[in-house]
Amino acid sequence: MHGELGPWLAASDGTDEEFVEGTWLRVLRRPVDEEARRRTLAKLADGSLSRAGLLQELVSGEEFAQIAVLDGALAFAAGERARPRETRGPARPRALHAPASSDERAIEIPWCLARYDGEKRVLDVGYAFAEPAYLAGLAALGARELVGVDLTETEVPGLRSVVSDVRSLPFEDDAFDLVLCVSTLEHVGRDTEQYAVDAARADDGDEAALRELHRVLAPGGRLLVSVPTGAEDDQGWQVQRPPAEWTARFERSGYLVYEDELYVHGDDGWRAATLAEAEGAAYGAIGPGAGAILLAELRPRTILERIRLVLRDAKHRDTPRRSTLGTEA
């Protein structure tokens, strides 16, 4: 058989319905909806659309552009973790970039997941409503024990689900080496009606959660957190606080801010920001989602951690690692 014929024949294998279902899952990472299935199968049947043409349509669309950004974020984080530790120390990528069309997940995912440093006991707070790309990256960390806590549960391979309020966790003291709390803290104690779950309302919900996470964090452990920041804004279902107010809450809850970084969302995309730029950001100013975010690595405040912070700064271990995550469609 002609050497170039095989791939053409292989591309024609299977029914159009099988091809459509498989293509949606591989390209758009979701099942095809019924209307799109009906329309696409009709076009394939009458010859007005080819299989290659369908692929071209999907990969040139906005939905795939967003998937490409998140997939790039996961790949970047995995690459940072894979760099030889003796040459890099703990991965500390900074000054990231993402397209203006993306929301804050395009920064939060690589910033947090890149910083996993082989911890054995990992807790994720708020996983049940998380971006699927983030959950896929979380599962790929390979932690010996991966636990997710939320007010409801969902199935994530390799993750043990625990239904609980983060302000009162069913874990022993010092139970985890690493805790991740991505775009969740701002919701604790707020109105949960839109999530169809019940939880007690309290203005200090975020601080109560921080104190409880401090309790379950082992000595030498770390809390990686991301929150919307900018002008004070209580939206009922979440609260946005200025950077200095978030930092004050971290410190009042017993943490040392080992590292923090601000990002703003502008017409030119997501980029690292100054304090002045972040302080005036408004939620939803550039599309849905945060106008600015604060990302931080928190550690229980001890003399040893203060010494580590001084030594880190002396060795310049937080020298920025820059990366562009995705491109505009």
C-alpha positions as CSV (number, residue, x, y, z in Angstrom):
1,M,0.0,0.0,0.0
2,H,1.2,3.5,-0.8
3,G,3.0,4.9,2.3
4,E,0.9,8.0,2.4
5,L,-2.5,6.3,1.9
6,G,-2.7,4.7,5.3
7,P,-3.3,7.9,7.3
8,W,-6.0,9.0,4.9
9,L,-7.8,5.7,5.2
10,A,-7.4,5.9,9.0
11,A,-8.9,9.4,9.1
12,S,-12.0,8.0,7.4
13,D,-12.5,5.1,9.8
14,G,-15.6,5.0,12.0
15,T,-18.9,6.6,11.7
16,D,-19.4,10.4,11.5
17,E,-21.2,10.2,14.9
18,E,-18.2,8.5,16.5
19,F,-15.9,11.1,14.9
20,V,-18.0,14.1,16.2
21,E,-18.2,12.7,19.7
22,G,-14.5,12.0,19.9
23,T,-13.5,15.3,18.4
24,W,-15.5,17.4,20.9
25,L,-14.0,15.5,23.8
26,R,-10.4,15.8,22.5
27,V,-10.6,19.4,21.1
28,L,-13.1,21.1,23.4
29,R,-12.7,18.8,26.4
30,R,-16.5,18.4,26.8
31,P,-19.3,16.3,25.3
32,V,-21.0,17.6,22.2
33,D,-24.4,19.2,22.8
34,E,-27.4,17.9,21.0
35,E,-27.9,20.9,18.7
36,A,-24.2,20.9,17.6
37,R,-24.3,17.2,17.1
38,R,-27.4,17.4,14.8
39,R,-26.1,20.3,12.8
40,T,-22.6,18.9,12.3
41,L,-23.8,15.4,11.4
42,A,-26.2,16.9,8.8
43,K,-23.3,18.9,7.2
44,L,-21.0,15.9,7.2
45,A,-23.7,13.8,5.5
46,D,-24.5,16.3,2.7
47,G,-20.8,17.0,2.1
48,S,-20.9,20.7,3.0
49,L,-18.4,20.0,5.8
50,S,-15.5,17.6,5.9
51,R,-13.9,16.1,9.0
52,A,-10.8,18.3,8.5
53,G,-13.1,21.3,8.0
54,L,-14.8,20.5,11.3
55,L,-11.4,20.4,13.1
56,Q,-10.5,23.7,11.5
57,E,-13.7,25.3,12.7
58,L,-13.3,24.1,16.3
59,V,-9.6,25.1,16.7
60,S,-10.2,28.5,15.3
61,G,-13.0,29.3,17.7
62,E,-13.0,31.3,21.0
63,E,-13.8,28.3,23.1
64,F,-10.7,26.4,21.9
65,A,-8.6,29.6,22.4
66,Q,-9.5,29.6,26.1
67,I,-8.7,25.9,26.4
68,A,-5.3,26.5,24.8
69,V,-4.5,29.1,27.4
70,L,-5.4,26.8,30.3
71,D,-3.6,23.9,28.7
72,G,-0.6,26.1,28.3
73,A,-0.8,27.1,31.9
74,L,-0.8,23.4,33.0
75,A,2.1,22.6,30.7
76,F,4.1,25.6,32.0
77,A,3.5,24.6,35.7
78,A,4.5,21.0,34.9
79,G,7.7,22.2,33.2
80,E,8.6,24.4,36.2
81,R,8.2,21.4,38.5
82,A,10.3,19.2,36.3
83,R,13.3,21.5,36.2
84,P,16.2,20.0,38.1
85,R,15.8,21.0,41.7
86,E,19.6,21.4,42.3
87,T,19.6,24.2,39.7
88,R,16.3,25.9,40.5
89,G,15.5,25.4,44.2
90,P,11.7,25.4,44.7
91,A,9.9,26.6,41.5
92,R,9.0,30.2,41.9
93,P,7.7,31.6,38.5
94,R,6.7,35.2,38.6
95,A,5.8,38.0,36.2
96,L,3.5,35.8,34.2
97,H,1.3,37.0,31.3
98,A,-2.0,35.8,29.9
99,P,-4.3,37.2,27.2
100,A,-6.9,39.8,27.9
101,S,-9.6,37.3,26.8
102,S,-8.8,35.0,29.7
103,D,-10.0,35.3,33.3
104,E,-7.8,35.1,36.4
105,R,-7.5,31.2,36.2
106,A,-4.9,31.7,33.5
107,I,-2.6,33.2,36.1
108,E,-3.7,31.4,39.3
109,I,-3.3,27.9,37.8
110,P,0.4,28.1,36.8
111,W,1.4,30.3,39.7
112,C,0.0,27.8,42.3
113,L,0.6,24.5,40.6
114,A,4.2,25.3,39.7
115,R,5.0,25.8,43.4
116,Y,4.1,22.2,44.4
117,D,7.4,20.9,45.7
118,G,6.7,17.2,46.3
119,E,4.7,17.5,49.5
120,K,3.1,14.2,50.5
121,R,-0.1,15.5,52.2
122,V,-2.0,18.0,50.1
123,L,-5.3,19.7,50.8
124,D,-7.3,21.7,48.3
125,V,-10.0,24.0,49.6
126,G,-13.0,24.7,47.3
127,Y,-12.3,22.1,44.7
128,A,-15.9,21.1,43.9
129,F,-16.6,24.3,41.9
130,A,-13.1,24.6,40.5
131,E,-12.1,25.0,36.8
132,P,-11.7,21.5,35.3
133,A,-8.3,22.3,34.0
134,Y,-7.2,23.2,37.5
135,L,-8.5,19.9,38.9
136,A,-6.7,18.0,36.1
137,G,-3.5,19.7,37.1
138,L,-4.1,19.0,40.7
139,A,-4.6,15.3,40.1
140,A,-1.4,15.3,38.0
141,L,0.8,16.5,40.9
142,G,1.2,12.9,42.1
143,A,0.8,13.7,45.8
144,R,0.7,10.6,48.0
145,E,-2.4,12.0,49.7
146,L,-4.7,14.4,48.0
147,V,-7.8,15.6,49.8
148,G,-10.4,18.1,48.6
149,V,-12.8,19.9,51.0
150,D,-15.9,21.8,50.0
151,L,-19.5,22.2,51.0
152,T,-20.5,19.7,48.4
153,E,-18.5,17.0,46.5
154,T,-17.6,16.0,43.0
155,E,-15.6,13.1,41.7
156,V,-11.9,13.8,40.9
157,P,-9.6,10.8,40.2
158,G,-7.0,10.3,42.9
159,L,-8.7,12.9,45.2
160,R,-10.5,12.0,48.5
161,S,-13.6,14.2,48.9
162,V,-14.5,15.6,52.3
163,V,-17.7,17.6,52.7
164,S,-17.1,20.2,55.4
165,D,-17.1,24.0,56.1
166,V,-13.5,25.2,55.9
167,R,-14.0,27.0,59.2
168,S,-14.4,23.8,61.0
169,L,-12.4,21.0,59.4
170,P,-12.6,17.3,60.5
171,F,-8.8,16.9,60.4
172,E,-6.2,16.6,63.2
173,D,-3.7,19.3,63.9
174,D,-0.7,19.4,61.5
175,A,-2.5,17.1,59.0
176,F,-1.2,18.6,55.8
177,D,2.1,19.8,54.3
178,L,0.6,21.9,51.6
179,V,-2.8,23.6,51.3
180,L,-4.1,25.3,48.2
181,C,-7.0,27.8,48.4
182,V,-7.6,29.2,44.9
183,S,-10.3,31.8,44.5
184,T,-12.2,30.4,47.5
185,L,-11.3,32.5,50.6
186,E,-13.4,35.4,49.4
187,H,-16.5,33.3,49.4
188,V,-16.3,31.9,53.0
189,G,-19.0,33.3,55.1
190,R,-20.8,34.9,52.2
191,D,-24.1,34.1,50.4
192,T,-23.9,30.6,49.0
193,E,-27.3,30.5,47.3
194,Q,-25.9,30.5,43.8
195,Y,-23.9,27.4,44.6
196,A,-27.0,25.6,46.0
197,V,-25.2,24.8,49.3
198,D,-25.8,26.0,52.9
199,A,-23.2,27.6,55.2
200,A,-23.3,30.1,58.0
201,R,-23.0,33.8,57.1
202,A,-20.2,35.7,58.9
203,D,-18.3,38.9,57.9
204,D,-15.1,37.4,59.3
205,G,-15.5,34.1,57.4
206,D,-12.2,34.5,55.6
207,E,-10.2,35.0,58.8
208,A,-12.0,32.0,60.5
209,A,-11.0,29.9,57.5
210,L,-7.4,31.1,57.6
211,R,-7.1,30.3,61.3
212,E,-8.5,26.8,60.8
213,L,-6.1,26.2,57.9
214,H,-3.3,27.3,60.1
215,R,-4.3,24.6,62.6
216,V,-4.2,21.8,60.1
217,L,-1.0,23.0,58.4
218,A,2.1,21.1,59.6
219,P,5.2,22.9,60.9
220,G,7.1,24.0,57.8
221,G,4.0,23.7,55.7
222,R,2.7,26.2,53.2
223,L,-0.6,27.7,52.2
224,L,-0.9,28.9,48.6
225,V,-3.8,31.3,48.2
226,S,-5.3,33.6,45.6
227,V,-8.0,36.2,46.1
228,P,-9.5,39.0,44.0
229,T,-8.2,42.4,45.1
230,G,-8.7,46.1,44.4
231,A,-11.2,48.6,45.7
232,E,-13.3,47.3,48.6
233,D,-16.3,45.6,47.1
234,D,-18.8,43.4,49.0
235,Q,-20.9,41.6,46.3
236,G,-22.8,39.4,48.7
237,W,-21.6,36.2,47.3
238,Q,-18.0,37.2,47.6
239,V,-15.9,40.1,48.9
240,Q,-13.0,41.9,47.3
241,R,-10.5,43.6,49.6
242,P,-7.5,45.9,49.0
243,P,-4.1,44.2,49.0
244,A,-3.1,45.7,52.3
245,E,-6.3,44.4,54.0
246,W,-5.8,40.9,52.7
247,T,-2.2,41.0,54.0
248,A,-3.4,42.2,57.4
249,R,-5.8,39.3,57.6
250,F,-3.1,36.8,56.7
251,E,-0.9,38.2,59.4
252,R,-3.6,38.4,62.1
253,S,-4.3,34.7,61.4
254,G,-0.8,33.7,62.3
255,Y,1.0,33.6,59.0
256,L,4.2,35.0,57.6
257,V,3.7,36.3,54.0
258,Y,6.7,34.4,52.5
259,E,6.0,35.6,49.0
260,D,3.2,37.6,47.3
261,E,2.6,39.0,43.9
262,L,-0.1,41.2,42.4
263,Y,-1.6,41.0,38.9
264,V,-4.0,43.3,37.0
265,H,-6.3,42.6,34.0
266,G,-6.0,45.2,31.3
267,D,-6.7,45.7,27.6
268,D,-3.1,44.3,27.0
269,G,-3.9,41.1,29.1
270,W,-2.8,39.9,32.5
271,R,0.5,41.2,33.9
272,A,2.3,41.7,37.2
273,A,1.2,44.9,38.9
274,T,2.4,47.6,41.3
275,L,0.5,48.1,44.5
276,A,-1.0,51.4,43.2
277,E,-2.3,49.7,40.1
278,A,-3.9,46.9,42.0
279,E,-5.5,49.1,44.7
280,G,-7.8,50.8,42.2
281,A,-8.9,47.7,40.3
282,A,-12.6,47.0,40.0
283,Y,-14.2,43.5,39.7
284,G,-15.5,42.9,36.2
285,A,-14.0,46.0,34.7
286,I,-12.4,44.0,31.8
287,G,-14.9,41.3,31.1
288,P,-16.2,38.9,33.8
289,G,-14.0,38.1,36.7
290,A,-11.5,39.9,38.8
291,G,-9.8,43.1,37.7
292,A,-6.8,42.3,39.9
293,I,-5.6,39.3,42.0
294,L,-3.3,38.8,44.9
295,L,-1.3,35.5,45.0
296,A,0.6,34.6,48.1
297,E,2.6,31.8,49.7
298,L,1.8,31.8,53.5
299,R,3.7,30.0,56.2
300,P,3.0,29.6,59.9
301,R,4.8,32.6,61.5
302,T,7.8,31.2,63.4
303,I,11.3,32.4,64.0
304,L,12.6,29.6,61.7
305,E,10.4,30.9,58.8
306,R,11.6,34.4,59.4
307,I,15.2,33.2,59.1
308,R,14.3,31.3,55.9
309,L,12.7,34.4,54.4
310,V,15.9,36.4,55.1
311,L,18.1,33.7,53.6
312,R,15.8,33.5,50.6
313,D,16.0,37.2,49.9
314,A,19.8,37.1,50.4
315,K,20.2,34.4,47.8
316,H,17.7,36.1,45.4
317,R,15.7,32.9,45.1
318,D,12.6,34.8,44.0
319,T,14.2,36.1,40.8
320,P,11.3,36.3,38.3
321,R,10.7,33.5,35.9
322,R,8.7,35.0,33.0
323,S,6.3,33.2,30.7
324,T,3.6,34.1,28.3
325,L,0.6,31.7,28.7
326,G,-1.3,31.5,25.5
327,T,-1.9,34.0,22.7
328,E,-4.9,36.0,21.6
329,A,-7.1,34.2,19.2
